[in-house]
Amino acid sequence: MGILAKVADERVLDVRCNEHSLIVDLMDGRTISVPLTWYPRLLHATSEQRAKWELAGAGFGIHWPEIDEDLSTEGLLRGAPAPDAK
């Protein structure tokens, strides 16, 4: 008897922000939510700037061109805040 395991797909499906959180939906159905305070550039950006994101790194990253911010799903899943986050 074999074991069937679903392979995790950590590519980005969708990105959104609310007042306090960055929320990232992954292709495999998981959702990551982290505090905006972890990413000062996003925290201080306007809601319009936060909404203008694009996929990077074959879908394993997120880039916000207007604020020069880049995040990876690997870092988000690890729970790694920006080095300058307080």
PyRosetta script that sets phi, psi and omega in degrees:
from pyrosetta import init, pose_from_sequence

init()
pose = pose_from_sequence("MGILAKVADERVLDVRCNEHSLIVDLMDGRTISVPLTWYPRLLHATSEQRAKWELAGAGFGIHWPEIDEDLSTEGLLRGAPAPDAK")
pose.set_psi(1, 131.3)
pose.set_omega(1, -178.7)
pose.set_phi(2, -95.2)
pose.set_psi(2, 162.3)
pose.set_omega(2, 176.9)
pose.set_phi(3, -107.3)
pose.set_psi(3, 127.0)
pose.set_omega(3, 176.4)
pose.set_phi(4, -95.6)
pose.set_psi(4, 125.7)
pose.set_omega(4, 179.1)
pose.set_phi(5, -126.9)
pose.set_psi(5, 131.4)
pose.set_omega(5, 176.3)
pose.set_phi(6, -76.9)
pose.set_psi(6, 130.7)
pose.set_omega(6, 178.8)
pose.set_phi(7, -80.4)
pose.set_psi(7, 130.4)
pose.set_omega(7, 179.8)
pose.set_phi(8, -69.0)
pose.set_psi(8, 134.7)
pose.set_omega(8, 176.0)
pose.set_phi(9, -115.8)
pose.set_psi(9, 98.6)
pose.set_omega(9, -173.2)
pose.set_phi(10, -87.6)
pose.set_psi(10, 17.4)
pose.set_omega(10, 176.3)
pose.set_phi(11, -76.3)
pose.set_psi(11, 152.5)
pose.set_omega(11, -177.2)
pose.set_phi(12, -76.9)
pose.set_psi(12, 131.9)
pose.set_omega(12, 173.4)
pose.set_phi(13, -101.0)
pose.set_psi(13, -45.6)
pose.set_omega(13, -177.2)
pose.set_phi(14, -154.0)
pose.set_psi(14, 155.0)
pose.set_omega(14, 179.8)
pose.set_phi(15, -136.6)
pose.set_psi(15, 136.8)
pose.set_omega(15, 175.3)
pose.set_phi(16, -152.4)
pose.set_psi(16, 162.6)
pose.set_omega(16, 177.4)
pose.set_phi(17, -131.5)
pose.set_psi(17, 146.4)
pose.set_omega(17, 166.8)
pose.set_phi(18, -114.9)
pose.set_psi(18, -164.9)
pose.set_omega(18, -175.1)
pose.set_phi(19, -60.6)
pose.set_psi(19, -31.4)
pose.set_omega(19, -173.1)
pose.set_phi(20, -121.4)
pose.set_psi(20, -11.9)
pose.set_omega(20, -170.4)
pose.set_phi(21, -134.4)
pose.set_psi(21, 151.8)
pose.set_omega(21, 166.0)
pose.set_phi(22, -99.8)
pose.set_psi(22, 129.2)
pose.set_omega(22, -176.7)
pose.set_phi(23, -123.7)
pose.set_psi(23, 124.1)
pose.set_omega(23, -177.1)
pose.set_phi(24, -124.2)
pose.set_psi(24, 121.8)
pose.set_omega(24, 174.6)
pose.set_phi(25, -92.0)
pose.set_psi(25, 133.6)
pose.set_omega(25, 178.5)
pose.set_phi(26, -100.7)
pose.set_psi(26, 159.8)
pose.set_omega(26, -178.6)
pose.set_phi(27, -60.8)
pose.set_psi(27, -28.7)
pose.set_omega(27, -176.9)
pose.set_phi(28, -85.8)
pose.set_psi(28, 6.1)
pose.set_omega(28, 176.2)
pose.set_phi(29, 100.2)
pose.set_psi(29, -10.4)
pose.set_omega(29, 178.0)
pose.set_phi(30, -78.0)
pose.set_psi(30, 154.7)
pose.set_omega(30, 175.1)
pose.set_phi(31, -126.8)
pose.set_psi(31, 130.5)
pose.set_omega(31, 177.2)
pose.set_phi(32, -106.5)
pose.set_psi(32, 132.3)
pose.set_omega(32, 175.7)
pose.set_phi(33, -128.9)
pose.set_psi(33, 124.8)
pose.set_omega(33, -179.4)
pose.set_phi(34, -132.2)
pose.set_psi(34, 153.8)
pose.set_omega(34, 179.6)
pose.set_phi(35, -67.4)
pose.set_psi(35, 138.4)
pose.set_omega(35, 175.7)
pose.set_phi(36, -61.3)
pose.set_psi(36, -25.8)
pose.set_omega(36, 179.1)
pose.set_phi(37, -62.2)
pose.set_psi(37, -18.1)
pose.set_omega(37, 176.4)
pose.set_phi(38, -71.3)
pose.set_psi(38, -21.1)
pose.set_omega(38, -174.9)
pose.set_phi(39, -130.3)
pose.set_psi(39, 86.0)
pose.set_omega(39, -173.9)
pose.set_phi(40, -54.0)
pose.set_psi(40, -35.6)
pose.set_omega(40, 179.2)
pose.set_phi(41, -63.3)
pose.set_psi(41, -41.6)
pose.set_omega(41, 176.6)
pose.set_phi(42, -69.1)
pose.set_psi(42, -40.8)
pose.set_omega(42, -179.6)
pose.set_phi(43, -57.8)
pose.set_psi(43, -41.6)
pose.set_omega(43, -175.7)
pose.set_phi(44, -91.3)
pose.set_psi(44, -2.9)
pose.set_omega(44, 178.0)
pose.set_phi(45, -77.2)
pose.set_psi(45, 159.7)
pose.set_omega(45, 174.5)
pose.set_phi(46, -76.5)
pose.set_psi(46, 162.6)
pose.set_omega(46, 177.5)
pose.set_phi(47, -62.9)
pose.set_psi(47, -32.4)
pose.set_omega(47, 177.2)
pose.set_phi(48, -66.4)
pose.set_psi(48, -41.2)
pose.set_omega(48, 178.0)
pose.set_phi(49, -66.3)
pose.set_psi(49, -40.2)
pose.set_omega(49, 178.2)
pose.set_phi(50, -63.7)
pose.set_psi(50, -32.3)
pose.set_omega(50, -178.0)
pose.set_phi(51, -75.4)
pose.set_psi(51, -16.1)
pose.set_omega(51, -177.9)
pose.set_phi(52, -96.3)
pose.set_psi(52, 74.1)
pose.set_omega(52, 178.7)
pose.set_phi(53, -110.9)
pose.set_psi(53, 162.3)
pose.set_omega(53, 175.8)
pose.set_phi(54, -142.5)
pose.set_psi(54, 156.1)
pose.set_omega(54, 177.6)
pose.set_phi(55, -70.3)
pose.set_psi(55, 146.1)
pose.set_omega(55, 176.1)
pose.set_phi(56, -137.6)
pose.set_psi(56, 164.1)
pose.set_omega(56, 174.5)
pose.set_phi(57, 53.9)
pose.set_psi(57, 48.8)
pose.set_omega(57, 178.6)
pose.set_phi(58, 59.3)
pose.set_psi(58, 26.6)
pose.set_omega(58, 177.7)
pose.set_phi(59, 96.4)
pose.set_psi(59, -2.9)
pose.set_omega(59, 179.4)
pose.set_phi(60, -94.3)
pose.set_psi(60, 7.0)
pose.set_omega(60, 179.8)
pose.set_phi(61, -143.4)
pose.set_psi(61, 165.7)
pose.set_omega(61, 179.4)
pose.set_phi(62, -128.8)
pose.set_psi(62, 135.6)
pose.set_omega(62, 179.1)
pose.set_phi(63, -126.9)
pose.set_psi(63, 132.4)
pose.set_omega(63, 173.6)
pose.set_phi(64, -110.4)
pose.set_psi(64, 99.1)
pose.set_omega(64, -173.9)
pose.set_phi(65, -63.5)
pose.set_psi(65, -34.2)
pose.set_omega(65, -176.0)
pose.set_phi(66, -71.4)
pose.set_psi(66, -23.1)
pose.set_omega(66, -178.8)
pose.set_phi(67, -118.1)
pose.set_psi(67, 4.9)
pose.set_omega(67, 178.8)
pose.set_phi(68, 52.8)
pose.set_psi(68, 51.1)
pose.set_omega(68, 178.4)
pose.set_phi(69, -116.0)
pose.set_psi(69, 137.3)
pose.set_omega(69, 177.7)
pose.set_phi(70, -134.3)
pose.set_psi(70, 130.9)
pose.set_omega(70, 177.2)
pose.set_phi(71, -131.4)
pose.set_psi(71, 150.3)
pose.set_omega(71, 176.6)
pose.set_phi(72, -112.2)
pose.set_psi(72, 152.1)
pose.set_omega(72, 176.0)
pose.set_phi(73, -65.0)
pose.set_psi(73, -32.8)
pose.set_omega(73, 177.7)
pose.set_phi(74, -58.2)
pose.set_psi(74, -47.9)
pose.set_omega(74, 179.0)
pose.set_phi(75, -65.0)
pose.set_psi(75, -41.0)
pose.set_omega(75, 178.8)
pose.set_phi(76, -63.6)
pose.set_psi(76, -42.8)
pose.set_omega(76, 179.7)
pose.set_phi(77, -67.8)
pose.set_psi(77, -30.6)
pose.set_omega(77, 177.5)
pose.set_phi(78, -75.7)
pose.set_psi(78, -17.4)
pose.set_omega(78, -177.3)
pose.set_phi(79, 77.2)
pose.set_psi(79, 41.0)
pose.set_omega(79, -175.7)
pose.set_phi(80, -99.4)
pose.set_psi(80, 107.6)
pose.set_omega(80, 174.9)
pose.set_phi(81, -72.5)
pose.set_psi(81, 164.2)
pose.set_omega(81, 176.7)
pose.set_phi(82, -60.8)
pose.set_psi(82, 146.1)
pose.set_omega(82, -179.1)
pose.set_phi(83, -56.3)
pose.set_psi(83, -31.1)
pose.set_omega(83, -178.0)
pose.set_phi(84, -94.7)
pose.set_psi(84, 8.1)
pose.set_omega(84, 178.5)
pose.set_phi(85, -72.2)
pose.set_psi(85, 140.5)
pose.set_omega(85, -179.5)
pose.set_phi(86, -110.7)
pose.dump_pdb("model.pdb")
